[in-house]
């Protein structure tokens, strides 16, 4: 049986692993969903995304944010991040398990640990947006009690047919 570990990113090595997984997350979307490449590239503008990856330690800084990593047999295999969105509301970002590491329950383990930490950090609600074509992600979120919420009124028009929003109480 494979050995798994979920932990909080704290060192530069941890954040480097999170960055690598974040870039892999974007690359995997393009590879697995080439029919949606136009919207993926628009949402994940390479230059803006590179800057986001460089600033993970700032965007998801403790004590109100976090980057969690999953290791499978000692190798980085997945990540999830959160950050403040509104008073009492934490936003989930970039839940990803490397395709080679799927099937070991890492996605659920990351999500479960993140929700626990959000609650410990004083949040009352978890919220996120995701692409409608990521059906496996939607199923995972629904399995732990997330429900659909309306799209925000200021959502750019080009995204309206491509994303959904969900939340759940903590």
N, C-alpha and C positions, 0 to 999 in steps of 0.2 A: 504494500500500500504506500502511496506517495505521502511524503511529509509536507504539511502545509503550515504556514505561519502568516498571521495578519498583524501588522504593526504600524505605528505612527512614524512617518518620515521625520527625521530630526537632523541627520548629518548631510553634508554636501553629497556624499556618496548616495544616500537615500534619495535626495532630490534629483540627482543625475539619473537614477533609475526611473523615477517618476517622469522626468522629461522624456527619456527614451520610450517609455510606455505611452506617453501622451502623443509623441510623434507616430508611434506604431498604430495607435488608435485611429488617427486621421488617415494614415496610409491604408490600414485595413478597410476602412469605410470605402475608400476609392476602389480597392481591389475587389471587395465583396459585392459592391453595389455600383458597377460602372454605369448603369443606366441613370444614376442620380449624380453623376460626376459634376454636372454644371452647378447644382445647388450646393454640393459638398464643398467645392472650391470657392464658391461665393461666400459661404458661411465661414469656412476656414481659410480665409485669405492667407497665403503662406507667410508673408511678412508679419502680419498682425499675430498669427498663431505662434510664430517663432518668438515674438516678444512676450506673449502670454506664457509660453513654456519657460522662458528665462526668468519670469517673475513669479513662478509658482510659490516660492517660499514667502513672498510678500502677499500675493492674492489670497492665500489660504493660511495666513499666519495664525498661530495660536495667540490668544486663547479662544478666539471666536471662529476659527477655521481650522482645517487640517488636511493633510495629505496622508492617506493610508495606502500601504503597499501590501501585496500578497506575494509570498515566495512559495514555490513548489520545488521541493527537494533542493532548497538552498538558492534557487535562481529566481530573480524578479519575474513575476508572472501576471500581475494585475495591479490595478490601482483604482482609487476613487478619491474625490476631493469634495470639500464643501467650504462655503464662505457665507458671510452674512448677506442677506437679501433685503430684509426689512426687520423692524423690531419683532423679535421672537421667531423669525423665519430664516431658516438656513437653506441655501441653494446647493443642490447636488451638481457636481460637475465631473465629467469624464470617467464614468464607471466603465472599466475595460478589463477584460481578461484576454491575454494573448491566445490566439486560436490554438496554438500547440499545447496550451495548458487547460483548455476547456474540458468539462466533464468531471471535474474534481470538486465542484461546489464552491469554487472561489468567488464567483459573482455574488452568490447569496451570503457567503461569509463576510465579504467586504461590505455589502449593503447592511447587514445586521450589525456589524461592529460600528459602522459609521452612524447608524441611527442611534445606537447606544451612546456614542460620544456626543452627538448633537444634543441629546437630552441632558447629558451631564454638563454640557456647556451652557445650559439654560434656555435652549430653544424649545418652542412648543409645537412648531410645524416644520416639516421638510417639504421642499418643492423643487421641481425641475422641469425642463423641457427636453424633448427628444424628437428625433426624426420618425415620421410615421412608418418608414420602411424597416425600422429596427424592431421587428416583431418579437424577437427573443428577449429584448430588453423590456418591452412593455409587459410581457408575460411575467418576468421576474418581479417587476415593480408591483403589478397587480397581486402577485402571490403574497406580498407582505403588507397589503392594505392600502396601496395608493389608489386614488380615484381621480378621474378627469376633472379639470377645472377649466373655465373659459380662457381663451387666449386673451392676453392683455390688449386693450384698445390701441396702444401705440406700436403694436407689432408691425414691422414692415410688410407691405402687401405681398412681396415675393416669397415670404415665408408662410403665409396663411395656409396653403395647401400642403405644406411639408412638415410641420411640427405640431405637436400636441403638448399640453401641460398637465401635470398631475401634482397632487400633494397628499399628505397624510399627517394626522396629528402624531405627536411624539408622546 
